[in-house]
């Protein structure tokens, strides 16, 4: 797997989870532990340089999705 593909999976999966659970940008950002602006960037396919693995932990805790799933396949 390459970084570009992992980024694409992650960004699309974040957008999918937010819509599936009918969450606003603000609510989803809070569950992920990021700012609304950071979430908007992620949904546009850009992962900020300073984002930590804590985001993957928060997704796992709040949505029951393990990190490998977020980075290796589309959840739809």
PDB file of N, CA, C and O in Angstrom:
ATOM      1  N   UNK A   1       0.855  -1.178   0.000  1.00  0.00           N
ATOM      2  CA  UNK A   1       0.000   0.000   0.000  1.00  0.00           C
ATOM      3  C   UNK A   1       0.896   1.235   0.000  1.00  0.00           C
ATOM      4  O   UNK A   1       1.951   1.250   0.633  1.00  0.00           O
ATOM      5  N   UNK A   2       0.473   2.244  -0.699  1.00  0.00           N
ATOM      6  CA  UNK A   2       1.292   3.455  -0.718  1.00  0.00           C
ATOM      7  C   UNK A   2       0.581   4.592   0.014  1.00  0.00           C
ATOM      8  O   UNK A   2      -0.628   4.553   0.244  1.00  0.00           O
ATOM      9  N   UNK A   3       1.358   5.589   0.364  1.00  0.00           N
ATOM     10  CA  UNK A   3       0.841   6.710   1.152  1.00  0.00           C
ATOM     11  C   UNK A   3      -0.328   7.417   0.476  1.00  0.00           C
ATOM     12  O   UNK A   3      -1.299   7.788   1.135  1.00  0.00           O
ATOM     13  N   UNK A   4      -0.236   7.604  -0.836  1.00  0.00           N
ATOM     14  CA  UNK A   4      -1.304   8.303  -1.558  1.00  0.00           C
ATOM     15  C   UNK A   4      -2.624   7.538  -1.465  1.00  0.00           C
ATOM     16  O   UNK A   4      -3.675   8.143  -1.251  1.00  0.00           O
ATOM     17  N   UNK A   5      -2.581   6.227  -1.621  1.00  0.00           N
ATOM     18  CA  UNK A   5      -3.796   5.414  -1.553  1.00  0.00           C
ATOM     19  C   UNK A   5      -4.342   5.390  -0.126  1.00  0.00           C
ATOM     20  O   UNK A   5      -5.553   5.491   0.072  1.00  0.00           O
ATOM     21  N   UNK A   6      -3.472   5.258   0.859  1.00  0.00           N
ATOM     22  CA  UNK A   6      -3.907   5.275   2.261  1.00  0.00           C
ATOM     23  C   UNK A   6      -4.581   6.600   2.597  1.00  0.00           C
ATOM     24  O   UNK A   6      -5.589   6.626   3.302  1.00  0.00           O
ATOM     25  N   UNK A   7      -4.028   7.691   2.095  1.00  0.00           N
ATOM     26  CA  UNK A   7      -4.614   9.014   2.316  1.00  0.00           C
ATOM     27  C   UNK A   7      -6.002   9.091   1.694  1.00  0.00           C
ATOM     28  O   UNK A   7      -6.936   9.610   2.304  1.00  0.00           O
ATOM     29  N   UNK A   8      -6.130   8.575   0.486  1.00  0.00           N
ATOM     30  CA  UNK A   8      -7.427   8.593  -0.191  1.00  0.00           C
ATOM     31  C   UNK A   8      -8.462   7.784   0.592  1.00  0.00           C
ATOM     32  O   UNK A   8      -9.585   8.246   0.796  1.00  0.00           O
ATOM     33  N   UNK A   9      -8.088   6.581   1.031  1.00  0.00           N
ATOM     34  CA  UNK A   9      -9.008   5.767   1.829  1.00  0.00           C
ATOM     35  C   UNK A   9      -9.423   6.518   3.087  1.00  0.00           C
ATOM     36  O   UNK A   9     -10.610   6.612   3.398  1.00  0.00           O
ATOM     37  N   UNK A  10      -8.446   7.051   3.808  1.00  0.00           N
ATOM     38  CA  UNK A  10      -8.727   7.737   5.068  1.00  0.00           C
ATOM     39  C   UNK A  10      -9.677   8.916   4.867  1.00  0.00           C
ATOM     40  O   UNK A  10     -10.673   9.041   5.580  1.00  0.00           O
ATOM     41  N   UNK A  11      -9.375   9.768   3.911  1.00  0.00           N
ATOM     42  CA  UNK A  11     -10.183  10.968   3.689  1.00  0.00           C
ATOM     43  C   UNK A  11     -11.610  10.621   3.267  1.00  0.00           C
ATOM     44  O   UNK A  11     -12.567  11.213   3.767  1.00  0.00           O
ATOM     45  N   UNK A  12     -11.752   9.682   2.365  1.00  0.00           N
ATOM     46  CA  UNK A  12     -13.090   9.268   1.923  1.00  0.00           C
ATOM     47  C   UNK A  12     -13.857   8.592   3.058  1.00  0.00           C
ATOM     48  O   UNK A  12     -15.065   8.786   3.190  1.00  0.00           O
ATOM     49  N   UNK A  13     -13.172   7.808   3.870  1.00  0.00           N
ATOM     50  CA  UNK A  13     -13.831   7.129   4.980  1.00  0.00           C
ATOM     51  C   UNK A  13     -14.297   8.104   6.055  1.00  0.00           C
ATOM     52  O   UNK A  13     -15.341   7.895   6.672  1.00  0.00           O
ATOM     53  N   UNK A  14     -13.543   9.148   6.279  1.00  0.00           N
ATOM     54  CA  UNK A  14     -13.966  10.175   7.241  1.00  0.00           C
ATOM     55  C   UNK A  14     -15.259  10.831   6.758  1.00  0.00           C
ATOM     56  O   UNK A  14     -16.213  10.985   7.521  1.00  0.00           O
ATOM     57  N   UNK A  15     -15.277  11.207   5.505  1.00  0.00           N
ATOM     58  CA  UNK A  15     -16.470  11.821   4.931  1.00  0.00           C
ATOM     59  C   UNK A  15     -17.662  10.860   4.999  1.00  0.00           C
ATOM     60  O   UNK A  15     -18.774  11.266   5.335  1.00  0.00           O
ATOM     61  N   UNK A  16     -17.425   9.596   4.680  1.00  0.00           N
ATOM     62  CA  UNK A  16     -18.473   8.573   4.721  1.00  0.00           C
ATOM     63  C   UNK A  16     -19.034   8.422   6.141  1.00  0.00           C
ATOM     64  O   UNK A  16     -20.251   8.410   6.325  1.00  0.00           O
ATOM     65  N   UNK A  17     -18.163   8.309   7.135  1.00  0.00           N
ATOM     66  CA  UNK A  17     -18.627   8.144   8.519  1.00  0.00           C
ATOM     67  C   UNK A  17     -19.448   9.337   8.985  1.00  0.00           C
ATOM     68  O   UNK A  17     -20.474   9.174   9.646  1.00  0.00           O
ATOM     69  N   UNK A  18     -18.993  10.536   8.639  1.00  0.00           N
ATOM     70  CA  UNK A  18     -19.732  11.734   9.059  1.00  0.00           C
ATOM     71  C   UNK A  18     -21.141  11.730   8.467  1.00  0.00           C
ATOM     72  O   UNK A  18     -22.115  12.013   9.166  1.00  0.00           O
ATOM     73  N   UNK A  19     -21.242  11.411   7.188  1.00  0.00           N
ATOM     74  CA  UNK A  19     -22.558  11.405   6.538  1.00  0.00           C
ATOM     75  C   UNK A  19     -23.416  10.248   7.021  1.00  0.00           C
ATOM     76  O   UNK A  19     -24.614  10.423   7.240  1.00  0.00           O
ATOM     77  N   UNK A  20     -22.834   9.079   7.192  1.00  0.00           N
ATOM     78  CA  UNK A  20     -23.570   7.904   7.643  1.00  0.00           C
ATOM     79  C   UNK A  20     -24.218   8.142   9.002  1.00  0.00           C
ATOM     80  O   UNK A  20     -25.334   7.690   9.256  1.00  0.00           O
ATOM     81  N   UNK A  21     -23.510   8.852   9.867  1.00  0.00           N
ATOM     82  CA  UNK A  21     -24.010   9.107  11.218  1.00  0.00           C
ATOM     83  C   UNK A  21     -24.700  10.469  11.340  1.00  0.00           C
ATOM     84  O   UNK A  21     -25.025  10.912  12.441  1.00  0.00           O
ATOM     85  N   UNK A  22     -24.919  11.123  10.202  1.00  0.00           N
ATOM     86  CA  UNK A  22     -25.609  12.423  10.155  1.00  0.00           C
ATOM     87  C   UNK A  22     -25.010  13.440  11.120  1.00  0.00           C
ATOM     88  O   UNK A  22     -25.732  14.108  11.861  1.00  0.00           O
ATOM     89  N   UNK A  23     -23.696  13.549  11.102  1.00  0.00           N
ATOM     90  CA  UNK A  23     -23.000  14.479  11.985  1.00  0.00           C
ATOM     91  C   UNK A  23     -22.639  15.757  11.239  1.00  0.00           C
ATOM     92  O   UNK A  23     -22.303  15.731  10.056  1.00  0.00           O
ATOM     93  N   UNK A  24     -22.714  16.858  11.945  1.00  0.00           N
ATOM     94  CA  UNK A  24     -22.248  18.123  11.384  1.00  0.00           C
ATOM     95  C   UNK A  24     -20.719  18.109  11.372  1.00  0.00           C
ATOM     96  O   UNK A  24     -20.094  17.267  12.018  1.00  0.00           O
ATOM     97  N   UNK A  25     -20.132  19.037  10.641  1.00  0.00           N
ATOM     98  CA  UNK A  25     -18.667  19.152  10.638  1.00  0.00           C
ATOM     99  C   UNK A  25     -18.144  19.357  12.057  1.00  0.00           C
ATOM    100  O   UNK A  25     -17.143  18.759  12.450  1.00  0.00           O
ATOM    101  N   UNK A  26     -18.821  20.197  12.813  1.00  0.00           N
ATOM    102  CA  UNK A  26     -18.395  20.496  14.182  1.00  0.00           C
ATOM    103  C   UNK A  26     -18.459  19.262  15.072  1.00  0.00           C
ATOM    104  O   UNK A  26     -17.531  19.000  15.837  1.00  0.00           O
ATOM    105  N   UNK A  27     -19.552  18.499  14.979  1.00  0.00           N
ATOM    106  CA  UNK A  27     -19.704  17.290  15.808  1.00  0.00           C
ATOM    107  C   UNK A  27     -18.660  16.233  15.455  1.00  0.00           C
ATOM    108  O   UNK A  27     -18.064  15.612  16.335  1.00  0.00           O
ATOM    109  N   UNK A  28     -18.452  16.043  14.167  1.00  0.00           N
ATOM    110  CA  UNK A  28     -17.470  15.044  13.731  1.00  0.00           C
ATOM    111  C   UNK A  28     -16.062  15.463  14.143  1.00  0.00           C
ATOM    112  O   UNK A  28     -15.276  14.635  14.605  1.00  0.00           O
ATOM    113  N   UNK A  29     -15.746  16.733  13.978  1.00  0.00           N
ATOM    114  CA  UNK A  29     -14.423  17.230  14.372  1.00  0.00           C
ATOM    115  C   UNK A  29     -14.190  16.978  15.858  1.00  0.00           C
ATOM    116  O   UNK A  29     -13.093  16.590  16.260  1.00  0.00           O
ATOM    117  N   UNK A  30     -15.209  17.195  16.664  1.00  0.00           N
ATOM    118  CA  UNK A  30     -15.082  16.988  18.104  1.00  0.00           C
ATOM    119  C   UNK A  30     -14.818  15.516  18.410  1.00  0.00           C
ATOM    120  O   UNK A  30     -13.964  15.205  19.239  1.00  0.00           O
ATOM    121  N   UNK A  31     -15.540  14.604  17.752  1.00  0.00           N
ATOM    122  CA  UNK A  31     -15.330  13.172  17.969  1.00  0.00           C
ATOM    123  C   UNK A  31     -13.924  12.748  17.547  1.00  0.00           C
ATOM    124  O   UNK A  31     -13.335  11.856  18.158  1.00  0.00           O
ATOM    125  N   UNK A  32     -13.392  13.376  16.516  1.00  0.00           N
ATOM    126  CA  UNK A  32     -12.055  13.038  16.027  1.00  0.00           C
ATOM    127  C   UNK A  32     -10.950  13.707  16.831  1.00  0.00           C
ATOM    128  O   UNK A  32      -9.808  13.248  16.814  1.00  0.00           O
ATOM    129  N   UNK A  33     -11.278  14.785  17.534  1.00  0.00           N
ATOM    130  CA  UNK A  33     -10.265  15.514  18.291  1.00  0.00           C
ATOM    131  C   UNK A  33      -9.480  16.488  17.436  1.00  0.00           C
ATOM    132  O   UNK A  33      -8.307  16.756  17.698  1.00  0.00           O
ATOM    133  N   UNK A  34     -10.145  17.026  16.392  1.00  0.00           N
ATOM    134  CA  UNK A  34      -9.511  18.005  15.503  1.00  0.00           C
ATOM    135  C   UNK A  34     -10.416  19.224  15.383  1.00  0.00           C
ATOM    136  O   UNK A  34     -11.559  19.210  15.840  1.00  0.00           O
ATOM    137  N   UNK A  35      -9.898  20.268  14.772  1.00  0.00           N
ATOM    138  CA  UNK A  35     -10.714  21.459  14.549  1.00  0.00           C
ATOM    139  C   UNK A  35     -11.619  21.245  13.334  1.00  0.00           C
ATOM    140  O   UNK A  35     -11.383  20.353  12.519  1.00  0.00           O
ATOM    141  N   UNK A  36     -12.632  22.057  13.229  1.00  0.00           N
ATOM    142  CA  UNK A  36     -13.534  22.002  12.075  1.00  0.00           C
ATOM    143  C   UNK A  36     -12.748  22.266  10.790  1.00  0.00           C
ATOM    144  O   UNK A  36     -12.986  21.616   9.772  1.00  0.00           O
ATOM    145  N   UNK A  37     -11.829  23.201  10.836  1.00  0.00           N
ATOM    146  CA  UNK A  37     -11.009  23.537   9.667  1.00  0.00           C
ATOM    147  C   UNK A  37     -10.162  22.332   9.239  1.00  0.00           C
ATOM    148  O   UNK A  37     -10.023  22.067   8.045  1.00  0.00           O
ATOM    149  N   UNK A  38      -9.603  21.613  10.196  1.00  0.00           N
ATOM    150  CA  UNK A  38      -8.817  20.426   9.882  1.00  0.00           C
ATOM    151  C   UNK A  38      -9.696  19.365   9.240  1.00  0.00           C
ATOM    152  O   UNK A  38      -9.292  18.728   8.268  1.00  0.00           O
ATOM    153  N   UNK A  39     -10.897  19.169   9.777  1.00  0.00           N
ATOM    154  CA  UNK A  39     -11.818  18.199   9.197  1.00  0.00           C
ATOM    155  C   UNK A  39     -12.192  18.583   7.765  1.00  0.00           C
ATOM    156  O   UNK A  39     -12.258  17.721   6.888  1.00  0.00           O
ATOM    157  N   UNK A  40     -12.432  19.853   7.532  1.00  0.00           N
ATOM    158  CA  UNK A  40     -12.745  20.300   6.170  1.00  0.00           C
ATOM    159  C   UNK A  40     -11.594  19.971   5.223  1.00  0.00           C
ATOM    160  O   UNK A  40     -11.831  19.541   4.093  1.00  0.00           O
ATOM    161  N   UNK A  41     -10.361  20.165   5.664  1.00  0.00           N
ATOM    162  CA  UNK A  41      -9.195  19.828   4.846  1.00  0.00           C
ATOM    163  C   UNK A  41      -9.140  18.335   4.555  1.00  0.00           C
ATOM    164  O   UNK A  41      -8.890  17.921   3.423  1.00  0.00           O
ATOM    165  N   UNK A  42      -9.374  17.534   5.585  1.00  0.00           N
ATOM    166  CA  UNK A  42      -9.347  16.083   5.412  1.00  0.00           C
ATOM    167  C   UNK A  42     -10.394  15.649   4.391  1.00  0.00           C
ATOM    168  O   UNK A  42     -10.113  14.831   3.515  1.00  0.00           O
ATOM    169  N   UNK A  43     -11.591  16.194   4.506  1.00  0.00           N
ATOM    170  CA  UNK A  43     -12.653  15.820   3.575  1.00  0.00           C
ATOM    171  C   UNK A  43     -12.353  16.270   2.144  1.00  0.00           C
ATOM    172  O   UNK A  43     -12.956  15.768   1.195  1.00  0.00           O
ATOM    173  N   UNK A  44     -11.434  17.205   1.989  1.00  0.00           N
ATOM    174  CA  UNK A  44     -11.016  17.638   0.658  1.00  0.00           C
ATOM    175  C   UNK A  44      -9.788  16.863   0.186  1.00  0.00           C
ATOM    176  O   UNK A  44      -9.249  17.144  -0.885  1.00  0.00           O
ATOM    177  N   UNK A  45      -9.345  15.891   0.978  1.00  0.00           N
ATOM    178  CA  UNK A  45      -8.241  15.038   0.578  1.00  0.00           C
ATOM    179  C   UNK A  45      -6.871  15.463   1.043  1.00  0.00           C
ATOM    180  O   UNK A  45      -5.863  14.959   0.548  1.00  0.00           O
ATOM    181  N   UNK A  46      -6.814  16.391   1.996  1.00  0.00           N
ATOM    182  CA  UNK A  46      -5.528  16.894   2.495  1.00  0.00           C
ATOM    183  C   UNK A  46      -5.404  16.564   3.986  1.00  0.00           C
ATOM    184  O   UNK A  46      -6.230  16.975   4.800  1.00  0.00           O
ATOM    185  N   UNK A  47      -4.362  15.819   4.316  1.00  0.00           N
ATOM    186  CA  UNK A  47      -4.113  15.507   5.722  1.00  0.00           C
ATOM    187  C   UNK A  47      -3.044  16.460   6.240  1.00  0.00           C
ATOM    188  O   UNK A  47      -1.930  16.484   5.718  1.00  0.00           O
ATOM    189  N   UNK A  48      -3.376  17.247   7.268  1.00  0.00           N
ATOM    190  CA  UNK A  48      -2.407  18.194   7.825  1.00  0.00           C
ATOM    191  C   UNK A  48      -1.155  17.486   8.352  1.00  0.00           C
ATOM    192  O   UNK A  48      -1.233  16.375   8.878  1.00  0.00           O
ATOM    193  N   UNK A  49      -0.018  18.134   8.205  1.00  0.00           N
ATOM    194  CA  UNK A  49       1.262  17.556   8.625  1.00  0.00           C
ATOM    195  C   UNK A  49       1.304  17.190  10.105  1.00  0.00           C
ATOM    196  O   UNK A  49       1.920  16.194  10.484  1.00  0.00           O
ATOM    197  N   UNK A  50       0.656  17.985  10.932  1.00  0.00           N
ATOM    198  CA  UNK A  50       0.770  17.775  12.373  1.00  0.00           C
ATOM    199  C   UNK A  50      -0.314  16.871  12.951  1.00  0.00           C
ATOM    200  O   UNK A  50      -0.430  16.768  14.172  1.00  0.00           O
ATOM    201  N   UNK A  51      -1.092  16.230  12.131  1.00  0.00           N
ATOM    202  CA  UNK A  51      -2.124  15.348  12.644  1.00  0.00           C
ATOM    203  C   UNK A  51      -1.473  14.099  13.236  1.00  0.00           C
ATOM    204  O   UNK A  51      -0.538  13.551  12.652  1.00  0.00           O
ATOM    205  N   UNK A  52      -1.955  13.653  14.377  1.00  0.00           N
ATOM    206  CA  UNK A  52      -1.343  12.516  15.060  1.00  0.00           C
ATOM    207  C   UNK A  52      -2.196  11.259  14.935  1.00  0.00           C
ATOM    208  O   UNK A  52      -3.332  11.304  14.463  1.00  0.00           O
ATOM    209  N   UNK A  53      -1.634  10.152  15.363  1.00  0.00           N
ATOM    210  CA  UNK A  53      -2.356   8.880  15.347  1.00  0.00           C
ATOM    211  C   UNK A  53      -3.508   8.884  16.352  1.00  0.00           C
ATOM    212  O   UNK A  53      -4.351   7.987  16.333  1.00  0.00           O
ATOM    213  N   UNK A  54      -3.546   9.881  17.221  1.00  0.00           N
ATOM    214  CA  UNK A  54      -4.642  10.008  18.185  1.00  0.00           C
ATOM    215  C   UNK A  54      -5.989  10.076  17.465  1.00  0.00           C
ATOM    216  O   UNK A  54      -6.999   9.610  17.991  1.00  0.00           O
ATOM    217  N   UNK A  55      -6.003  10.651  16.273  1.00  0.00           N
ATOM    218  CA  UNK A  55      -7.231  10.744  15.479  1.00  0.00           C
ATOM    219  C   UNK A  55      -7.748   9.344  15.159  1.00  0.00           C
ATOM    220  O   UNK A  55      -8.947   9.090  15.268  1.00  0.00           O
ATOM    221  N   UNK A  56      -6.856   8.433  14.766  1.00  0.00           N
ATOM    222  CA  UNK A  56      -7.274   7.054  14.485  1.00  0.00           C
ATOM    223  C   UNK A  56      -7.817   6.378  15.740  1.00  0.00           C
ATOM    224  O   UNK A  56      -8.792   5.629  15.667  1.00  0.00           O
ATOM    225  N   UNK A  57      -7.201   6.633  16.877  1.00  0.00           N
ATOM    226  CA  UNK A  57      -7.691   6.086  18.140  1.00  0.00           C
ATOM    227  C   UNK A  57      -9.102   6.609  18.434  1.00  0.00           C
ATOM    228  O   UNK A  57      -9.978   5.841  18.831  1.00  0.00           O
ATOM    229  N   UNK A  58      -9.317   7.906  18.242  1.00  0.00           N
ATOM    230  CA  UNK A  58     -10.629   8.493  18.502  1.00  0.00           C
ATOM    231  C   UNK A  58     -11.696   7.930  17.559  1.00  0.00           C
ATOM    232  O   UNK A  58     -12.836   7.719  17.973  1.00  0.00           O
ATOM    233  N   UNK A  59     -11.340   7.689  16.319  1.00  0.00           N
ATOM    234  CA  UNK A  59     -12.287   7.105  15.370  1.00  0.00           C
ATOM    235  C   UNK A  59     -12.652   5.690  15.813  1.00  0.00           C
ATOM    236  O   UNK A  59     -13.821   5.305  15.797  1.00  0.00           O
ATOM    237  N   UNK A  60     -11.644   4.929  16.205  1.00  0.00           N
ATOM    238  CA  UNK A  60     -11.881   3.573  16.675  1.00  0.00           C
ATOM    239  C   UNK A  60     -12.792   3.572  17.893  1.00  0.00           C
ATOM    240  O   UNK A  60     -13.730   2.779  17.972  1.00  0.00           O
ATOM    241  N   UNK A  61     -12.518   4.451  18.829  1.00  0.00           N
ATOM    242  CA  UNK A  61     -13.306   4.540  20.062  1.00  0.00           C
ATOM    243  C   UNK A  61     -14.746   4.964  19.782  1.00  0.00           C
ATOM    244  O   UNK A  61     -15.676   4.401  20.360  1.00  0.00           O
ATOM    245  N   UNK A  62     -14.941   5.937  18.912  1.00  0.00           N
ATOM    246  CA  UNK A  62     -16.279   6.487  18.673  1.00  0.00           C
ATOM    247  C   UNK A  62     -17.102   5.742  17.631  1.00  0.00           C
ATOM    248  O   UNK A  62     -18.332   5.785  17.671  1.00  0.00           O
ATOM    249  N   UNK A  63     -16.438   5.058  16.697  1.00  0.00           N
ATOM    250  CA  UNK A  63     -17.168   4.414  15.602  1.00  0.00           C
ATOM    251  C   UNK A  63     -16.915   2.910  15.490  1.00  0.00           C
ATOM    252  O   UNK A  63     -17.552   2.242  14.675  1.00  0.00           O
ATOM    253  N   UNK A  64     -16.003   2.369  16.287  1.00  0.00           N
ATOM    254  CA  UNK A  64     -15.724   0.942  16.243  1.00  0.00           C
ATOM    255  C   UNK A  64     -15.007   0.493  14.975  1.00  0.00           C
ATOM    256  O   UNK A  64     -15.122  -0.666  14.576  1.00  0.00           O
ATOM    257  N   UNK A  65     -14.272   1.395  14.342  1.00  0.00           N
ATOM    258  CA  UNK A  65     -13.526   1.087  13.120  1.00  0.00           C
ATOM    259  C   UNK A  65     -12.042   1.040  13.480  1.00  0.00           C
ATOM    260  O   UNK A  65     -11.500   2.004  14.020  1.00  0.00           O
ATOM    261  N   UNK A  66     -11.393  -0.070  13.185  1.00  0.00           N
ATOM    262  CA  UNK A  66      -9.975  -0.215  13.494  1.00  0.00           C
ATOM    263  C   UNK A  66      -9.110   0.544  12.479  1.00  0.00           C
ATOM    264  O   UNK A  66      -9.487   0.648  11.312  1.00  0.00           O
ATOM    265  N   UNK A  67      -7.964   1.073  12.902  1.00  0.00           N
ATOM    266  CA  UNK A  67      -7.097   1.834  12.002  1.00  0.00           C
ATOM    267  C   UNK A  67      -6.781   1.150  10.667  1.00  0.00           C
ATOM    268  O   UNK A  67      -6.814   1.813   9.630  1.00  0.00           O
ATOM    269  N   UNK A  68      -6.472  -0.166  10.659  1.00  0.00           N
ATOM    270  CA  UNK A  68      -6.193  -0.766   9.346  1.00  0.00           C
ATOM    271  C   UNK A  68      -7.356  -0.644   8.355  1.00  0.00           C
ATOM    272  O   UNK A  68      -7.143  -0.479   7.154  1.00  0.00           O
ATOM    273  N   UNK A  69      -8.584  -0.726   8.870  1.00  0.00           N
ATOM    274  CA  UNK A  69      -9.748  -0.571   7.996  1.00  0.00           C
ATOM    275  C   UNK A  69      -9.824   0.829   7.404  1.00  0.00           C
ATOM    276  O   UNK A  69     -10.156   1.003   6.232  1.00  0.00           O
ATOM    277  N   UNK A  70      -9.513   1.821   8.225  1.00  0.00           N
ATOM    278  CA  UNK A  70      -9.581   3.219   7.769  1.00  0.00           C
ATOM    279  C   UNK A  70      -8.569   3.519   6.675  1.00  0.00           C
ATOM    280  O   UNK A  70      -8.782   4.407   5.850  1.00  0.00           O
ATOM    281  N   UNK A  71      -7.462   2.774   6.671  1.00  0.00           N
ATOM    282  CA  UNK A  71      -6.355   3.086   5.770  1.00  0.00           C
ATOM    283  C   UNK A  71      -6.218   2.118   4.590  1.00  0.00           C
ATOM    284  O   UNK A  71      -5.383   2.333   3.712  1.00  0.00           O
ATOM    285  N   UNK A  72      -7.032   1.053   4.560  1.00  0.00           N
ATOM    286  CA  UNK A  72      -6.809   0.046   3.523  1.00  0.00           C
ATOM    287  C   UNK A  72      -8.011  -0.300   2.657  1.00  0.00           C
ATOM    288  O   UNK A  72      -7.890  -1.089   1.720  1.00  0.00           O
ATOM    289  N   UNK A  73      -9.170   0.280   2.960  1.00  0.00           N
ATOM    290  CA  UNK A  73     -10.357  -0.026   2.167  1.00  0.00           C
ATOM    291  C   UNK A  73     -11.400   1.071   2.321  1.00  0.00           C
ATOM    292  O   UNK A  73     -11.382   1.831   3.289  1.00  0.00           O
ATOM    293  N   UNK A  74     -12.311   1.143   1.352  1.00  0.00           N
ATOM    294  CA  UNK A  74     -13.423   2.078   1.473  1.00  0.00           C
ATOM    295  C   UNK A  74     -14.497   1.412   2.330  1.00  0.00           C
ATOM    296  O   UNK A  74     -14.823   0.244   2.118  1.00  0.00           O
ATOM    297  N   UNK A  75     -15.041   2.138   3.284  1.00  0.00           N
ATOM    298  CA  UNK A  75     -16.014   1.570   4.221  1.00  0.00           C
ATOM    299  C   UNK A  75     -17.387   1.348   3.595  1.00  0.00           C
ATOM    300  O   UNK A  75     -18.153   0.518   4.084  1.00  0.00           O
ATOM    301  N   UNK A  76     -17.707   2.055   2.549  1.00  0.00           N
ATOM    302  CA  UNK A  76     -19.031   1.914   1.958  1.00  0.00           C
ATOM    303  C   UNK A  76     -19.236   0.506   1.588  1.00  0.00           C
ATOM    304  O   UNK A  76     -20.294   0.152   1.067  1.00  0.00           O
TER     305      UNK A  76
END
